[in-house]
Amino acid sequence: MARRKTRASGGPSNEALRIARTIAYYGACLDRGVTHEQARALWAHDMTRPFTVCSGDMPLALLARLEAEAQRDAGTST
């Protein structure tokens, strides 16, 4: 029980962030008019790492917005 409380107070798990980043990726591709090339770069991105370290020629504003959305959905603040 103590371990569960400690983990919950430490923020979301890596798995929760990975899932939230994947959901943010799908939302971006459906709702924000992301180009096909950008969608491919995002899909190739390792979802266990923040979007802000995504390789390729991606607009930083888009990456920051996606990461903020993922952090918010996973239950953390940026």
DSSP file (Angstrom, degrees, kcal/mol; ACC not computed):
  #  RESIDUE AA STRUCTURE BP1 BP2  ACC     N-H-->O    O-->H-N    N-H-->O    O-->H-N    TCO  KAPPA ALPHA  PHI   PSI    X-CA   Y-CA   Z-CA
    1    1 A M     >        0   0    0      0, 0.0     4,-2.0     0, 0.0     5,-0.2   0.000 360.0 360.0 360.0 -42.3    0.0    0.0    0.0
    2    2 A A  H  >  +     0   0    0      1,-0.2     4,-2.3     2,-0.2     5,-0.2   0.887 360.0  53.6 -64.1 -37.4    2.8    2.4    0.8
    3    3 A R  H  > S+     0   0    0      1,-0.2     4,-2.5     2,-0.2    -1,-0.2   0.906 106.8  52.0 -63.9 -40.2    4.5    1.7   -2.5
    4    4 A R  H  > S+     0   0    0      1,-0.2     4,-2.3     2,-0.2    -1,-0.2   0.907 110.1  48.1 -63.3 -42.2    1.3    2.6   -4.3
    5    5 A K  H  X S+     0   0    0     -4,-2.0     4,-2.0     2,-0.2    -1,-0.2   0.906 111.8  49.9 -65.5 -41.1    0.9    5.9   -2.5
    6    6 A T  H  X S+     0   0    0     -4,-2.3     4,-0.9     1,-0.2    -2,-0.2   0.920 112.3  47.1 -63.9 -43.7    4.5    6.8   -3.2
    7    7 A R  H >< S+     0   0    0     -4,-2.5     3,-0.6     1,-0.2     4,-0.2   0.905 110.7  51.8 -66.2 -40.5    4.2    6.0   -6.9
    8    8 A A  H >< S+     0   0    0     -4,-2.3     3,-1.0     1,-0.2    -1,-0.2   0.868 108.9  50.6 -64.5 -36.2    1.0    7.9   -7.2
    9    9 A S  H 3< S+     0   0    0     -4,-2.0    -1,-0.2     1,-0.2    -2,-0.2   0.694 100.8  65.3 -75.6 -16.6    2.5   11.0   -5.7
   10   10 A G  T << S-     0   0    0     -4,-0.9    -1,-0.2    -3,-0.6    -2,-0.2   0.445 113.3-105.0 -84.6   0.0    5.5   10.8   -8.0
   11   11 A G    <   -     0   0    0     -3,-1.0    -1,-0.3    -4,-0.2    65,-0.1  -0.465  58.2 -28.4 103.9-178.7    3.4   11.5  -11.1
   12   12 A P        -     0   0    0      0, 0.0    63,-0.1     0, 0.0    62,-0.1  -0.282  67.6-105.5 -72.3 157.5    2.1    9.3  -13.9
   13   13 A S     >  -     0   0    0      1,-0.1     4,-1.9    61,-0.1     5,-0.2  -0.272  29.6-107.7 -74.0 166.0    4.0    6.2  -15.0
   14   14 A N  H  > S+     0   0    0      1,-0.2     4,-2.5     2,-0.2     5,-0.2   0.859 121.9  56.8 -60.9 -34.9    5.9    6.1  -18.2
   15   15 A E  H  > S+     0   0    0      2,-0.2     4,-2.4     1,-0.2    -1,-0.2   0.901 104.4  51.0 -64.9 -40.9    3.2    3.9  -19.6
   16   16 A A  H  > S+     0   0    0      1,-0.2     4,-2.4     2,-0.2    -1,-0.2   0.904 112.1  47.2 -63.3 -40.8    0.5    6.5  -18.9
   17   17 A L  H  X S+     0   0    0     -4,-1.9     4,-2.6     2,-0.2    -2,-0.2   0.896 110.2  52.5 -67.4 -39.7    2.7    9.1  -20.7
   18   18 A R  H  X S+     0   0    0     -4,-2.5     4,-2.1     2,-0.2    -2,-0.2   0.927 112.1  45.5 -61.3 -44.7    3.3    6.8  -23.7
   19   19 A I  H  X S+     0   0    0     -4,-2.4     4,-2.3     2,-0.2    -2,-0.2   0.917 112.7  50.4 -64.9 -43.3   -0.5    6.2  -24.0
   20   20 A A  H  X S+     0   0    0     -4,-2.4     4,-2.3     1,-0.2    -2,-0.2   0.881 110.2  50.2 -64.0 -37.8   -1.2    9.9  -23.7
   21   21 A R  H  X S+     0   0    0     -4,-2.6     4,-2.3    26,-0.2    -1,-0.2   0.889 109.5  51.2 -67.2 -38.0    1.4   10.8  -26.4
   22   22 A T  H  X S+     0   0    0     -4,-2.1     4,-2.2     2,-0.2    -2,-0.2   0.915 111.1  47.7 -64.5 -42.0   -0.1    8.2  -28.7
   23   23 A I  H  X S+     0   0    0     -4,-2.3     4,-2.4     2,-0.2    -2,-0.2   0.900 110.8  51.4 -64.7 -41.2   -3.6    9.7  -28.2
   24   24 A A  H  X S+     0   0    0     -4,-2.3     4,-2.4     2,-0.2    -2,-0.2   0.891 108.1  53.4 -63.1 -38.6   -2.2   13.2  -28.8
   25   25 A Y  H  X S+     0   0    0     -4,-2.3     4,-2.2     2,-0.2    -2,-0.2   0.947 110.0  46.3 -59.6 -49.6   -0.6   12.0  -32.0
   26   26 A Y  H  X S+     0   0    0     -4,-2.2     4,-1.8     1,-0.2    -2,-0.2   0.901 112.2  51.2 -62.1 -40.6   -3.9   10.6  -33.3
   27   27 A G  H  X S+     0   0    0     -4,-2.4     4,-2.9     1,-0.2     5,-0.5   0.896 109.3  50.6 -62.4 -40.0   -5.7   13.8  -32.3
   28   28 A A  H  X S+     0   0    0     -4,-2.4     4,-1.6     1,-0.2     6,-0.9   0.914 110.8  48.5 -64.4 -42.6   -3.1   15.9  -34.1
   29   29 A C  H  < S+     0   0    0     -4,-2.2    -1,-0.2     1,-0.2    -2,-0.2   0.839 120.4  37.0 -68.5 -31.8   -3.4   13.9  -37.3
   30   30 A L  H  < S+     0   0    0     -4,-1.8    -2,-0.2    -5,-0.2    -1,-0.2   0.855 129.1  24.9 -87.1 -37.3   -7.2   14.0  -37.3
   31   31 A D  H  < S+     0   0    0     -4,-2.9    -3,-0.2    -5,-0.2    -2,-0.2   0.676 114.9  51.1-108.3 -20.4   -7.9   17.5  -36.0
   32   32 A R  S  < S-     0   0    0     -4,-1.6    -3,-0.1    -5,-0.5    -1,-0.1   0.340  96.7-114.2-111.2   8.5   -5.1   19.9  -36.7
   33   33 A G        -     0   0    0      1,-0.2     2,-0.2    -5,-0.2    -4,-0.1   0.866  45.7-179.7  65.9  35.5   -4.3   19.4  -40.4
   34   34 A V        -     0   0    0     -6,-0.9    -1,-0.2     1,-0.1    -2,-0.0  -0.489  30.2-112.5 -69.1 136.7   -0.9   17.9  -39.9
   35   35 A T     >  -     0   0    0     -2,-0.2     4,-2.5     1,-0.1     5,-0.2  -0.206  22.8-110.2 -67.2 162.5    0.8   17.1  -43.2
   36   36 A H  H  > S+     0   0    0      1,-0.2     4,-2.2     2,-0.2     5,-0.2   0.895 119.4  51.4 -60.6 -41.2    1.4   13.5  -44.2
   37   37 A E  H  > S+     0   0    0      1,-0.2     4,-2.1     2,-0.2    -1,-0.2   0.901 110.6  48.3 -64.6 -40.6    5.2   14.0  -43.8
   38   38 A Q  H  > S+     0   0    0      2,-0.2     4,-2.5     1,-0.2    -2,-0.2   0.907 110.1  52.1 -66.2 -40.6    4.7   15.4  -40.3
   39   39 A A  H  X S+     0   0    0     -4,-2.5     4,-2.5     1,-0.2    -2,-0.2   0.896 109.1  50.3 -62.2 -39.9    2.4   12.5  -39.3
   40   40 A R  H  X S+     0   0    0     -4,-2.2     4,-2.0     2,-0.2    -1,-0.2   0.905 110.7  48.9 -64.8 -40.9    5.0   10.0  -40.5
   41   41 A A  H  X S+     0   0    0     -4,-2.1     4,-0.7     2,-0.2    -2,-0.2   0.896 112.8  47.9 -65.4 -39.9    7.7   11.7  -38.4
   42   42 A L  H >< S+     0   0    0     -4,-2.5     3,-0.7     1,-0.2    -2,-0.2   0.906 110.5  51.3 -66.8 -40.7    5.4   11.7  -35.4
   43   43 A W  H 3< S+     0   0    0     -4,-2.5    -2,-0.2     1,-0.2    -1,-0.2   0.869 108.5  51.7 -65.5 -35.0    4.5    8.1  -35.9
   44   44 A A  H 3< S+     0   0    0     -4,-2.0    -1,-0.2    -5,-0.2    -2,-0.2   0.655  89.7 106.3 -73.9 -15.1    8.2    7.1  -36.1
   45   45 A H  S << S-     0   0    0     -3,-0.7     2,-0.8    -4,-0.7     9,-0.1  -0.382  83.3-112.6 -66.9 141.0    8.8    9.0  -32.8
   46   46 A D    >   -     0   0    0      1,-0.2     3,-2.3     4,-0.1    -1,-0.1  -0.665  24.0-151.9 -73.8 109.8    9.5    6.9  -29.7
   47   47 A M  T 3  S+     0   0    0     -2,-0.8   -26,-0.2     1,-0.3    -1,-0.2   0.529  89.2  70.6 -69.1  -4.1    6.4    7.6  -27.6
   48   48 A T  T 3  S+     0   0    0      2,-0.1    -1,-0.3   -27,-0.1   -30,-0.1   0.570  94.9  65.7 -84.3  -7.7    8.3    7.0  -24.4
   49   49 A R  S <  S-     0   0    0     -3,-2.3     5,-0.0     1,-0.1    -4,-0.0  -0.822 100.3 -91.2-110.9 152.7   10.2   10.2  -25.0
   50   50 A P    >   -     0   0    0      0, 0.0     3,-1.6     0, 0.0    -4,-0.1  -0.238  29.6-123.5 -59.5 147.9    8.8   13.8  -25.0
   51   51 A F  G >  S+     0   0    0      1,-0.3     3,-2.4    12,-0.2    13,-0.1   0.801 105.8  74.7 -60.6 -28.5    7.6   15.1  -28.4
   52   52 A T  G 3  S+     0   0    0      1,-0.3    -1,-0.3    11,-0.2    12,-0.1   0.630  94.3  51.4 -65.0 -11.4    9.9   18.1  -27.9
   53   53 A V  G <  S+     0   0    0     -3,-1.6    -1,-0.3    10,-0.1    -2,-0.2   0.137  80.6 136.6-107.1  18.4   12.8   15.7  -28.8
   54   54 A C    <   -     0   0    0     -3,-2.4     4,-0.2     1,-0.1     2,-0.1  -0.431  51.1-130.5 -66.3 133.4   11.2   14.5  -32.0
   55   55 A S        +     0   0    0    -14,-0.2     2,-0.1    -2,-0.2   -11,-0.1  -0.433  63.2  52.2 -82.7 162.0   13.6   14.3  -34.9
   56   56 A G  S    S-     0   0    0     -2,-0.1     2,-1.5     1,-0.1   -18,-0.0  -0.395 102.9 -50.4 104.6 176.1   12.8   15.7  -38.3
   57   57 A D  S    S+     0   0    0     -2,-0.1    -2,-0.1     2,-0.0    -1,-0.1  -0.636  76.9 152.3 -90.4  80.6   11.7   19.1  -39.5
   58   58 A M        -     0   0    0     -2,-1.5     2,-0.3    -4,-0.2    -2,-0.1  -0.884  52.5-105.6-113.5 140.3    8.7   19.6  -37.2
   59   59 A P     >  -     0   0    0      0, 0.0     4,-2.1     0, 0.0     3,-0.4  -0.481  24.5-141.3 -63.2 127.1    7.3   23.0  -36.0
   60   60 A L  H  > S+     0   0    0     -2,-0.3     4,-2.8     1,-0.2     5,-0.2   0.841 100.5  58.9 -60.4 -33.6    8.4   23.5  -32.4
   61   61 A A  H  > S+     0   0    0      2,-0.2     4,-2.2     1,-0.2    -1,-0.2   0.902 106.3  47.9 -63.2 -40.0    5.0   25.0  -31.6
   62   62 A L  H  > S+     0   0    0     -3,-0.4     4,-2.6     2,-0.2    -2,-0.2   0.932 112.9  47.8 -64.9 -46.2    3.3   21.8  -32.7
   63   63 A L  H  X S+     0   0    0     -4,-2.1     4,-2.4     1,-0.2   -11,-0.2   0.909 112.7  48.3 -62.6 -42.7    5.6   19.6  -30.7
   64   64 A A  H  X S+     0   0    0     -4,-2.8     4,-2.5     2,-0.2    -1,-0.2   0.901 112.2  49.5 -64.5 -40.6    5.2   21.7  -27.6
   65   65 A R  H  X S+     0   0    0     -4,-2.2     4,-2.2    -5,-0.2    -2,-0.2   0.911 111.7  48.2 -65.7 -42.0    1.5   21.7  -27.9
   66   66 A L  H  X S+     0   0    0     -4,-2.6     4,-2.4     2,-0.2    -2,-0.2   0.911 112.9  47.8 -64.4 -42.2    1.3   17.9  -28.3
   67   67 A E  H  X S+     0   0    0     -4,-2.4     4,-2.7     2,-0.2     5,-0.2   0.908 111.1  50.6 -66.8 -40.7    3.6   17.4  -25.3
   68   68 A A  H  X S+     0   0    0     -4,-2.5     4,-2.4     1,-0.2    -1,-0.2   0.906 111.5  49.1 -62.0 -40.8    1.6   19.7  -23.1
   69   69 A E  H  X S+     0   0    0     -4,-2.2     4,-2.6     2,-0.2    -2,-0.2   0.916 112.1  47.8 -64.1 -43.6   -1.6   17.9  -24.1
   70   70 A A  H  X S+     0   0    0     -4,-2.4     4,-2.1     2,-0.2    -2,-0.2   0.912 112.3  49.1 -64.6 -43.0    0.0   14.5  -23.4
   71   71 A Q  H  X>S+     0   0    0     -4,-2.7     5,-3.1     2,-0.2     4,-0.7   0.919 113.0  47.8 -62.2 -43.3    1.3   15.7  -20.0
   72   72 A R  H ><5S+     0   0    0     -4,-2.4     3,-0.8     1,-0.2    -2,-0.2   0.929 113.0  47.4 -63.5 -45.6   -2.1   17.2  -19.1
   73   73 A D  H 3<5S+     0   0    0     -4,-2.6    -1,-0.2     1,-0.2    -2,-0.2   0.814 110.6  52.4 -67.2 -30.0   -4.0   14.0  -20.2
   74   74 A A  H 3<5S-     0   0    0     -4,-2.1    -1,-0.2    -5,-0.2    -2,-0.2   0.596 123.7-103.9 -82.2 -10.5   -1.5   11.8  -18.2
   75   75 A G  T <<5S+     0   0    0     -3,-0.8     2,-0.3    -4,-0.7    -3,-0.2   0.693  82.6 107.2  99.7  20.3   -2.1   13.9  -15.1
   76   76 A T      < -     0   0    0     -5,-3.1    -1,-0.4    -6,-0.2     2,-0.3  -0.762  60.0-126.1-119.9 170.6    1.0   16.0  -14.9
   77   77 A S              0   0    0     -2,-0.3    -9,-0.0    -3,-0.1    -5,-0.0  -0.855 360.0 360.0-112.6 154.8    1.8   19.6  -15.5
   78   78 A T              0   0    0     -2,-0.3    -1,-0.1   -10,-0.1   -10,-0.0   0.438 360.0 360.0 -93.8 360.0    4.5   21.0  -17.8
